[in-house]
Amino acid sequence: MVKDGFFSILSNQMGISYRRHWPWVGVAALLGLVAAGAARAPLDKPDTSKSPERLPVIVRVDFGPTGKPPREERLMVDEGSTPKDVVSLLFPIQSGATCCNTRELAAIDGVRSDPATNRWWTCRLNGQSNFSPFLKELKAEDRVEWTYVEQLQ
C-alpha cells in the first residue's frame, strides 16, 4: 500500500496509522465544537440581571461661615448609596483623615475641615447624627444635610 501526503509523513515519523485513529480525530473535533458553542452560549442569552433600584433623596449642603450659598436638591440615587456618595453628585469631594478615619469627608467643593480653627463638616440624616456617613445606606425619601460648622472651644 502506498501512502502519500501529510498523513503519510506523519504516520511514518510518529509511527501512527492515521486510518486506525481517524474516528478519534472526529470525536475530538466534535467535542471542540461543542465546547466552543458552550463558551459562546452565555453571550447569546439576554441579560436578565437587575439594575440597581433608584431612590429619591433630598441633599442639602450648607457652607456655613464660608459665605458660599447653600444648595439643596432632590436626587434620584442608586440603592446602596451613602450620604458621602450623594454629596459627591452635587460637588467635588475629598476624603482623608481629618480626625480619626481616612474615609472621612475632608472637603466639599474645596472647603476643607480645619482642626486648627475647629471647623468641621457634619452630617445629619433625617435630623439624626449618630451614624457613619460613609457606611449608612440611604432609603427612599431620606434627607441628608451636610453642614460646615465652627465649633466653639
Stockholm file with secondary structure:
# STOCKHOLM 1.0

chainA/1-153         MVKDGFFSILSNQMGISYRRHWPWVGVAALLGLVAAGAARAPLDKPDTSKSPERLPVIVRVDFGPTGKPPREERLMVDEGSTPKDVVSLLFPIQSGATCCNTRELAAIDGVRSDPATNRWWTCRLNGQSNFSPFLKELKAEDRVEWTYVEQLQ
#=GR chainA/1-153 SS CCCCSHHHHHHHHHTCCHHHHHHHHHHHHHHHHHHHHHHHHHHHSCCCCCCCCEEEEEEEEECGGGCCCCEEEEEEEETTCCHHHHHTTTSCEEECCSSSCTTSEEEETTEECBTTTTEEEEEEETTBCCSCTTTCCCCTTCEEEEEEEECCC
#=GC SS_cons         CCCCSHHHHHHHHHTCCHHHHHHHHHHHHHHHHHHHHHHHHHHHSCCCCCCCCEEEEEEEEECGGGCCCCEEEEEEEETTCCHHHHHTTTSCEEECCSSSCTTSEEEETTEECBTTTTEEEEEEETTBCCSCTTTCCCCTTCEEEEEEEECCC
//
